[in-house]
Amino acid sequence: MPKIYKCSKCSTAVEIVFEDCCIPTCCGAPMVLVEPKTEDFVKEKHVPYIEKQAGGVLVKVGKETAHPMVEDHYIVYIQICADGVIMRKYLKPGDAPEAFFKTDASKIVAVEYCNKHGLWKSNQRSRGRGTRPLKPLFLRFFIQRR
């Protein structure tokens, strides 16, 4: 999975999908690597939950309690890595905190990025054959609101 770095001053986040040797900088300082969290002790409203459905998977953010989707606190995107193929859906305030992905993959890992609480990774995986992850090819920027 690509790595995400966040500026500790302005909250801008960058995604590194091909790593060579440098750490990105912003506001005159090195950015901080965002490690994906896998456990949410507050009613599990951040951990992506994967539900197999006909024709694919539905990923919900929050199993028991849906994550808020308001202007100052929302899910920026939900992403899956399905047998080495990355699929992503961007969300905005007012959207449901979920995404459906058409796939018949046997190995699926989901991640989501919350604009306030950072990167979260599913603690469940589909069982099946393993594949090598794809090599990342470029740098992607996205701006996170405070």
N, C-alpha and C positions, 0 to 999 in steps of 0.2 A: 504494500500500500504506500502511496506517496506520503511524504512527511509534511506537516504543517508547522510553520513558525509564526509567532505572534509578537507584535510590538508591545512592550510593556507600558509605553507612553500613550500611543494613539489608538491601540487595539486593531490596527491593520493586520491582516493575516495573509500569508503567502503559502502556496502549496508547491513543494519541490517534488517534481516528478522525475527528474534526472539529477542525481547528486554527484558532484565532482569532488570539490574539496572545501568550498567556502560556506560560511554561515551568513545568511542575509542580514542586512542592517536596515534600520529605519529610525528616524528622529535622532541620528547620530550615535546609535548604540546597536549592538548585536541583538537580533531577535531571539526569542526563547522558543525552544522546541516544545510543541504541544503533544504530550503523551496521551493516547486515548485511554479514557477511563472505562471500566467494565462493570462496576458495581455502583448503584445509586441507593443509598440508604434512606432517601426521602421518597418513599412510595414508588420507586422505580419509574420516574417520569422522564428520564433521559436515556436509559439503555434501550437501543433499538430491539424490537421483538419481531422475529420472523415467523410468519404464518404461511404454510404451504396452502395454495389454492389451485383450482383448476387453471392450467395454463401458465402458472408462475408462482410468485410469492408476493405477499403483502407485508411490507415492513411498517410497523407502527412505532412511534416514539412514545413510550409509556405503556406498559402492559395493563396496569390497574388504573392509572390516572393519566389521561391524555396530557401531553405537554402543552403549555400555553402558546398561543400564536397571536400575540399582540405586538404592537409597534416597537416596544422596548425589550421584548423577550420572545424570541421565536426560533424555530429551526431553519437554518439557512439552506441546508441540503440533507438529503438522505441518499446514501450510496451503498451498492452491494458490489462485492467481488464474487462472481459466479463462475467457477472453474477457470479462473484467470482473466475473465472479461469484466471490466469495470462498467457499471451503469449508474447514473446519477440523476436525481430529480431535484431541482431547486424549488424552494418554497418561499412564500412571503406571508407577512401577517394576514390573518384571516383564513388561510388555507388550513385544511385538516393536516395534523402532523403524521402523515402516512404517505406511502408511495407503493404502487403496484409495478412489478417488473416482470415482463414476459421472459421466462427462462425455464428450462428443464434441467438445469445444472444440478450436479450431485453434491457439490461443495459450495456453500454460500456463507459469506461473512458480511454483516451489515455494519455501517458506521453512519453517524450523523454529527452535524456541527451546529451547536447552539450558540447564538450570538453572545450570550452572557456566560455560559458555563463550559464552552469549548467542545472538544472532540470526545465522542462516546462510541464504543465498539460493542457489538453484540457479544454476549458471553455464551451463546449457543451457536453451534455449527451444524450444517447438514452433513450427514455421513455419505461417504462415497469415495470414488477414486480421486487421488490428488493430482494436481498439475503444477507446473512451475509458474510463478507469477510473471506477468509481462514486464519487460524493461521499460521504465518511464522515459519519456522523450522530450519533455519541455517543462518550462516554469509557468505556473498559472497564478494570477493574482486575484484576490477578491477582497472587497472592503467590508469590514464588519462595523455595524453601527454600535454605539454604546448604549 
